[in-house]
Amino acid sequence: MSECMIFCLGGGRCKSEGEGYQKNYRVFNKDVSKDEYAKIEGALPSGFTLAQWVKEENMTNEEKQENSNYKKMNGYLKVLEYETAWRKFWDEMSQEDRDSILNIPQFDAEIFKEITGIDVSDNESTSYST
């Protein structure tokens, strides 16, 4: 299995085949050199996560009912849906970090949207909310 791919898709959202599947040094399903790959990878923002800690004082009544151990832990670990996590990450990013993705020479808005759910052509920001 390849570990040298950034924003690549297989032959479909859940298919293990096609242009963006198990190929080395690929960015948005396009071949790049090892050096170019390293440069792009090094410029990408970090911090994407599928979970976040919610303190007890920030929990809704519904969250408290669904997470009975919250008092022992003073909160709970909220697991986000994949596209929700991307939206949160994108909305909290600086413009400089967004540009580091948007300015990748191989950037493909359709692939980015399919992976993240974010339509970069949409100028209206749909902000994440907890």
C-alpha positions in Angstrom: 0.0 0.0 0.0 1.3 3.5 -0.9 1.9 6.1 1.8 2.9 8.8 -0.6 -0.4 10.2 -1.8 -2.1 13.5 -0.9 -5.7 14.2 -1.8 -6.1 11.2 -4.0 -9.2 9.1 -4.8 -9.5 5.6 -6.2 -12.0 4.7 -8.9 -14.9 5.9 -6.7 -15.3 7.0 -3.1 -15.0 3.6 -1.6 -13.3 1.6 -4.4 -9.8 0.3 -4.1 -8.8 0.8 -7.7 -8.2 3.5 -10.3 -6.2 6.6 -10.8 -5.7 7.6 -7.2 -5.2 4.2 -5.6 -1.9 2.8 -4.3 0.5 4.8 -6.5 3.6 6.6 -5.1 4.2 10.3 -5.2 0.7 11.5 -6.3 -1.1 14.7 -5.5 -4.7 15.1 -6.6 -4.3 11.9 -8.7 -1.4 13.4 -10.6 2.2 12.2 -10.6 4.8 14.4 -8.9 8.5 13.9 -8.2 9.7 12.7 -4.7 11.1 16.2 -4.1 7.9 18.0 -5.2 5.8 15.6 -3.0 8.0 16.4 0.0 7.7 20.1 -0.6 3.9 20.0 -0.8 3.6 17.7 2.2 5.8 20.0 4.3 3.6 23.0 3.4 0.3 21.5 4.4 -1.4 22.6 7.6 -1.6 20.1 10.5 -4.2 19.6 13.1 -7.0 17.7 11.3 -8.8 15.5 13.7 -12.0 13.4 13.8 -12.5 14.0 17.5 -12.6 16.8 20.0 -12.8 17.1 23.7 -15.9 18.8 25.0 -15.7 20.2 28.5 -18.7 19.5 30.8 -19.6 23.2 30.9 -19.9 23.3 27.1 -22.0 20.1 26.8 -25.6 20.3 25.8 -28.3 18.5 27.9 -28.6 16.0 25.1 -24.8 15.3 25.2 -25.0 14.8 28.9 -27.8 12.3 28.6 -25.9 10.4 25.9 -22.6 10.3 27.8 -23.3 9.2 31.3 -19.7 9.2 32.4 -19.1 12.9 31.6 -19.1 13.9 35.3 -16.2 11.5 36.1 -14.2 12.9 33.2 -15.4 16.5 33.3 -16.6 16.2 29.7 -16.5 13.7 26.8 -14.7 12.9 23.5 -16.9 13.9 20.6 -16.4 12.0 17.4 -17.1 14.0 14.3 -18.3 12.8 11.0 -15.5 13.0 8.4 -16.9 15.9 6.4 -17.9 17.7 9.5 -14.4 17.4 10.8 -13.1 18.8 7.5 -15.5 21.7 7.6 -14.4 22.5 11.2 -10.7 22.3 10.2 -11.2 24.4 7.1 -13.3 27.1 8.9 -10.7 27.4 11.7 -7.8 27.6 9.3 -6.0 30.8 8.6 -6.3 32.1 5.0 -2.5 31.4 4.6 -3.2 27.7 5.5 -6.1 27.5 3.1 -4.0 29.0 0.4 -1.3 26.3 1.0 -3.9 23.8 -0.2 -5.6 25.9 -2.8 -2.2 26.9 -4.4 -0.9 23.3 -4.8 -0.1 23.2 -8.6 -2.0 20.0 -9.0 -5.1 21.2 -7.0 -8.4 19.8 -8.3 -11.5 21.4 -6.8 -13.7 18.4 -7.7 -11.4 15.9 -6.0 -11.1 18.2 -3.0 -14.9 18.4 -2.7 -15.3 14.7 -3.0 -12.8 14.0 -0.3 -13.7 16.8 2.1 -17.2 17.9 1.2 -16.0 21.5 0.8 -16.8 23.3 -2.4 -14.1 25.9 -2.7 -15.9 27.7 -5.5 -18.7 28.5 -3.1 -17.8 31.9 -1.7 -20.3 31.7 1.1 -18.7 30.0 4.1 -20.8 27.4 5.8 -19.3 27.5 9.2 -19.0 24.5 11.5 -21.1 24.6 14.6 -20.9 22.3 17.6 
